[in-house]
């Protein structure tokens, strides 16, 4: 005997595959804050445990938390504020593609860092920025509808953060386990510094190049590389090279200020012989100023792109 609903009452709709899925998961506001707070607590616990026990067991957790915390938090913030309509698959795919390139890039470029030079830093900047743009193209090759400056800024930043995260982890693992003695203090200082600088390095440069690249993407989904894209690639590679060579440039400026002999070997060696207290202070000043100016230049460039993207979107 069948039981039909009373007259006038609508039938209950049974969810099934015919109903479309939501375009993005319902992520509550402020998830990036909760991840930041929880990550900082876990990092502090791992650091205290490693310091008290002097055991290498907590080091992998410490290194992973140090390398991944800032990039993951910034990607969640960018997704929450500007990337919900892009979808989780696009953001996550760009982050993972950049991360894989970061590990490979750290392994391939590490031998060349033993003999730094201005030409080497510029070549490394051109190669790494081209690789990250390639990762962005690869991650979005089957998503023809994603284009525009805003999408490029968000997804390019995701690629850069993924690159920076696993690159930092790779360098930290090398520093921690390449020798028999682990300098925990130096490891913590390095990871804290890289975490604080992460938004102004790899992520910033790839966000700029990605914004220009996707602003020139064809409506049919083809990627194009007109002169503005090539100029953006070379510009961020130059910022990359200046960032990496800040240490050597600061040494050169200290030598010039102190009246010492200046030569290319000074840049390659990476240190001053028996520096005075005044030279040490000058070196710190020039190093911080160089990083700050490079970061400021990239930030102004990115904000100009974001401003123009808002203007174009609001134009009737």
TIRO-136617 format. One record per residue (C-alpha): residue number from 0; y, x, z. Coordinates in Angstrom, 2 decimals. Each point is the difference from the previous one (the first is absolute). Layout:
N
NUM|Y|X|Z .
...
***
This chain:
316
0|0.00|0.00|0.00 .
1|3.31|1.53|-1.06 .
2|3.01|0.04|2.27 .
3|3.23|-0.48|-1.89 .
4|3.39|0.44|1.64 .
5|1.91|-3.11|1.03 .
6|2.30|-1.49|-2.61 .
7|3.44|1.58|-0.07 .
8|-1.07|3.27|1.61 .
9|0.09|3.01|-2.35 .
10|-3.14|2.01|-0.49 .
11|-0.20|3.33|1.79 .
12|0.43|2.88|-2.41 .
13|-2.71|2.62|0.30 .
14|1.33|3.51|-0.69 .
15|-1.81|1.78|-2.74 .
16|0.39|2.57|-2.72 .
17|2.11|-2.39|-2.06 .
18|2.90|0.49|2.41 .
19|2.12|3.09|-0.79 .
20|0.22|2.73|2.58 .
21|3.39|0.82|1.53 .
22|1.86|2.77|-1.82 .
23|0.08|2.23|3.08 .
24|-1.46|-0.04|3.51 .
25|2.03|-1.58|2.74 .
26|1.07|3.12|1.86 .
27|2.11|-0.82|3.01 .
28|3.49|1.39|0.32 .
29|0.27|3.22|1.94 .
30|-3.49|1.33|-0.74 .
31|1.48|3.42|-0.77 .
32|1.56|0.12|3.48 .
33|-3.30|-0.79|1.70 .
34|-1.76|2.65|-2.08 .
35|2.70|2.53|0.88 .
36|-0.25|-0.67|3.73 .
37|-3.80|0.00|0.04 .
38|-0.14|3.14|-2.15 .
39|2.41|1.88|2.25 .
40|-2.04|-0.90|3.08 .
41|-3.25|1.10|-1.64 .
42|1.63|3.22|-1.26 .
43|1.31|0.81|3.49 .
44|-3.45|-0.60|1.51 .
45|-1.63|2.25|-2.59 .
46|2.62|2.73|0.56 .
47|-0.37|-0.09|3.78 .
48|-3.79|0.03|-0.28 .
49|0.07|2.99|-2.35 .
50|2.45|1.86|2.25 .
51|-1.91|-0.66|3.25 .
52|-3.52|0.58|-1.27 .
53|0.80|2.81|-2.49 .
54|-2.82|-1.43|-2.05 .
55|0.07|-0.31|-3.82 .
56|-1.61|-3.45|0.19 .
57|3.31|-2.00|0.17 .
58|1.64|2.03|-2.78 .
59|-1.26|-2.08|-2.97 .
60|1.34|-3.21|1.59 .
61|3.26|1.76|0.89 .
62|0.47|1.35|-3.51 .
63|-0.81|-3.31|-1.70 .
64|2.32|-1.95|2.28 .
65|2.80|2.53|-0.51 .
66|-0.37|-0.02|-3.77 .
67|-0.56|-3.72|-0.56 .
68|2.17|-1.69|2.62 .
69|3.45|0.36|-1.60 .
70|-1.14|-0.69|-3.60 .
71|-2.04|-3.07|0.96 .
72|2.83|-1.42|2.12 .
73|2.55|0.49|-2.77 .
74|-2.29|-1.55|-2.61 .
75|-0.53|-3.05|2.26 .
76|3.74|-0.27|0.51 .
77|0.69|0.24|-3.75 .
78|-2.69|-2.59|-0.74 .
79|1.36|-2.39|2.62 .
80|3.62|0.35|-1.12 .
81|-0.23|0.44|-3.77 .
82|-3.57|-0.05|-1.30 .
83|-1.72|-3.26|0.94 .
84|0.20|-1.33|-3.54 .
85|-1.57|3.21|-1.36 .
86|-3.30|-0.58|1.80 .
87|-2.10|2.04|2.38 .
88|-2.21|1.39|-2.76 .
89|2.97|1.62|-1.78 .
90|1.46|1.54|3.15 .
91|-3.35|1.18|1.35 .
92|-1.12|1.31|-3.40 .
93|3.17|2.07|-0.36 .
94|-0.33|1.35|3.54 .
95|-3.63|1.05|-0.52 .
96|0.67|1.49|-3.44 .
97|2.80|2.10|1.44 .
98|-2.20|1.02|2.94 .
99|-2.80|1.32|-2.19 .
100|2.52|2.03|-1.99 .
101|1.43|1.33|3.25 .
102|-3.32|1.47|1.09 .
103|-0.64|1.51|-3.42 .
104|3.55|1.29|-0.25 .
105|-0.15|1.70|3.39 .
106|-3.26|1.72|-0.91 .
107|1.25|1.17|-3.41 .
108|3.49|1.13|0.97 .
109|-0.77|1.68|3.33 .
110|-0.97|3.38|-1.55 .
111|3.29|0.15|-1.91 .
112|2.06|-0.56|3.17 .
113|-1.03|3.45|1.23 .
114|2.46|1.56|-2.47 .
115|2.95|-2.41|-0.18 .
116|2.79|0.27|-2.55 .
117|2.64|-2.29|-1.43 .
118|-1.90|-0.34|-3.29 .
119|-3.20|-0.86|1.83 .
120|1.70|-2.73|2.05 .
121|1.57|-1.54|-3.10 .
122|-3.33|0.08|-1.85 .
123|-1.78|-1.56|2.96 .
124|2.67|-2.71|0.23 .
125|-0.32|-0.88|-3.68 .
126|-3.80|-0.09|0.20 .
127|-0.22|-2.04|3.22 .
128|2.61|-2.55|-1.06 .
129|-1.73|-0.43|-3.36 .
130|-3.34|-0.46|1.79 .
131|1.46|-2.65|2.30 .
132|1.49|-1.89|-2.92 .
133|-3.41|0.21|-1.63 .
134|-1.54|-1.51|3.15 .
135|2.53|-2.85|-0.14 .
136|-0.83|-0.67|-3.65 .
137|-3.73|0.12|0.75 .
138|0.28|-2.42|2.95 .
139|2.05|-2.53|-2.02 .
140|-1.75|0.32|-3.36 .
141|-1.64|-3.45|0.35 .
142|3.04|-1.71|1.56 .
143|2.33|-0.53|-2.97 .
144|2.18|-2.48|1.85 .
145|1.23|2.55|2.53 .
146|3.19|1.59|-1.26 .
147|3.63|0.39|0.98 .
148|1.95|2.42|2.16 .
149|-0.80|-1.68|3.32 .
150|-3.75|0.03|-0.67 .
151|0.22|3.65|-1.03 .
152|1.84|0.96|3.17 .
153|-2.59|-1.68|2.24 .
154|-3.13|1.10|-1.86 .
155|1.33|3.48|-0.77 .
156|0.71|0.37|3.69 .
157|-3.57|-1.09|0.77 .
158|-1.35|2.71|-2.32 .
159|2.24|2.60|1.61 .
160|-0.97|-1.04|3.53 .
161|-3.68|0.17|-0.88 .
162|0.53|3.46|-1.47 .
163|1.95|1.18|3.07 .
164|-2.52|-1.47|2.45 .
165|-3.12|1.71|-1.24 .
166|1.86|3.15|-1.02 .
167|1.15|0.35|3.62 .
168|-3.52|-0.63|1.25 .
169|-1.37|2.61|-2.40 .
170|2.46|2.67|1.11 .
171|-0.60|-0.83|3.66 .
172|-3.78|0.21|-0.34 .
173|0.39|3.37|-1.71 .
174|2.28|1.29|2.74 .
175|-2.23|-1.32|2.78 .
176|-3.42|1.11|-1.24 .
177|0.59|3.01|-2.28 .
178|-0.01|2.40|2.96 .
179|-1.95|0.16|3.21 .
180|3.08|-0.61|2.18 .
181|2.00|-3.22|-0.28 .
182|3.70|0.06|0.87 .
183|0.35|-3.56|1.31 .
184|3.73|0.29|0.63 .
185|0.73|1.18|-3.53 .
186|-2.28|-2.71|-1.39 .
187|1.83|-2.74|1.95 .
188|3.42|1.31|-0.98 .
189|-0.98|0.15|-3.66 .
190|-1.43|-3.51|-0.05 .
191|2.97|-1.50|1.84 .
192|2.43|1.67|-2.40 .
193|-1.94|-1.12|-3.10 .
194|-0.26|-3.53|1.37 .
195|3.75|-0.23|0.60 .
196|0.84|1.46|-3.41 .
197|-2.60|-2.05|-1.94 .
198|2.45|-2.75|-1.09 .
199|2.43|2.58|-1.45 .
200|-2.49|2.05|-2.01 .
201|-2.92|-1.05|-2.17 .
202|0.55|-3.74|0.47 .
203|3.72|0.13|-0.79 .
204|-0.47|2.03|-3.19 .
205|-2.81|-2.16|-1.39 .
206|1.86|-3.19|0.90 .
207|2.95|1.17|-2.11 .
208|-2.13|1.02|-2.98 .
209|-2.13|-3.15|0.33 .
210|3.06|-2.23|0.06 .
211|1.27|1.48|-3.26 .
212|-3.48|-0.05|-1.58 .
213|-0.68|-3.68|0.73 .
214|3.53|-1.01|-0.96 .
215|-0.83|1.32|-3.50 .
216|-3.47|-1.57|-0.17 .
217|-0.58|-2.19|-3.04 .
218|-0.33|-3.75|0.72 .
219|-3.49|0.17|-1.50 .
220|-1.01|2.54|2.65 .
221|0.16|3.26|-1.96 .
222|1.51|2.96|1.79 .
223|2.82|1.72|-1.81 .
224|1.55|3.41|0.63 .
225|3.52|-0.09|-1.46 .
226|2.65|2.59|0.94 .
227|1.00|-1.75|3.29 .
228|-3.60|0.28|1.27 .
229|-0.24|3.66|-1.01 .
230|3.38|0.70|1.63 .
231|-1.12|-1.69|3.22 .
232|-3.25|2.00|-0.01 .
233|1.88|3.28|-0.42 .
234|2.59|-1.01|2.61 .
235|-2.51|-0.82|2.72 .
236|-1.97|3.15|-0.89 .
237|3.20|1.99|0.57 .
238|0.49|-1.70|3.40 .
239|-3.64|0.81|0.76 .
240|0.52|3.66|-0.90 .
241|3.19|0.25|2.08 .
242|-1.78|-1.57|2.98 .
243|-2.91|2.44|-0.22 .
244|2.23|3.03|-0.51 .
245|2.39|-0.79|2.87 .
246|-1.68|2.60|2.21 .
247|0.47|2.78|-2.55 .
248|3.54|-1.08|-0.88 .
249|0.93|0.05|3.70 .
250|-1.36|3.54|0.26 .
251|2.03|1.05|-3.05 .
252|3.18|-1.51|1.46 .
253|-0.58|1.71|3.35 .
254|-0.47|3.33|-1.77 .
255|3.18|-0.52|-2.01 .
256|1.96|-0.99|3.09 .
257|-1.29|2.96|2.01 .
258|0.62|2.43|-2.86 .
259|-3.66|1.01|-0.26 .
260|-1.66|0.95|-3.25 .
261|-0.81|-3.02|-2.13 .
262|-2.93|-0.07|-2.35 .
263|-2.79|-2.19|-1.27 .
264|-2.41|1.65|2.42 .
265|1.94|-1.57|2.89 .
266|-0.73|-3.48|-1.36 .
267|-3.67|0.82|-0.57 .
268|-0.61|1.54|3.43 .
269|1.44|-2.99|1.82 .
270|1.49|1.79|3.02 .
271|2.73|2.38|1.16 .
272|-0.99|3.24|1.68 .
273|1.15|0.11|3.64 .
274|2.61|-2.76|-0.28 .
275|2.79|-0.20|2.57 .
276|0.78|-3.11|2.02 .
277|2.91|-0.79|-2.31 .
278|-2.22|0.28|-3.07 .
279|-2.57|-2.31|1.55 .
280|2.67|-2.62|0.70 .
281|1.36|0.34|-3.54 .
282|-3.49|-0.40|-1.43 .
283|-0.57|-3.20|1.99 .
284|3.40|-1.33|-1.09 .
285|-0.55|0.74|-3.69 .
286|-3.54|-1.42|0.07 .
287|1.00|-3.29|1.63 .
288|3.09|-0.31|-2.21 .
289|-2.07|0.59|-3.15 .
290|-2.56|-2.64|0.91 .
291|2.74|-2.45|1.02 .
292|1.93|0.43|-3.25 .
293|-3.14|-0.39|-2.10 .
294|-1.04|-3.12|1.92 .
295|3.52|-1.44|-0.24 .
296|0.11|0.56|-3.77 .
297|-3.30|-1.81|-0.48 .
298|0.98|-2.83|2.32 .
299|3.28|-0.60|-1.82 .
300|-1.85|-0.02|-3.33 .
301|-2.57|-2.50|1.26 .
302|2.62|-2.29|1.50 .
303|1.93|-0.01|-3.27 .
304|-3.15|-1.10|-1.83 .
305|-0.66|-2.72|2.58 .
306|3.62|-1.19|-0.21 .
307|-0.11|-0.26|-3.78 .
308|-3.34|-1.82|0.19 .
309|1.57|-2.61|2.30 .
310|2.95|-0.41|-2.33 .
311|-2.27|-0.52|-3.01 .
312|-2.12|-2.51|1.91 .
313|3.04|-2.01|1.09 .
314|1.61|-0.05|-3.44 .
315|-0.28|-3.51|-1.52 .
***
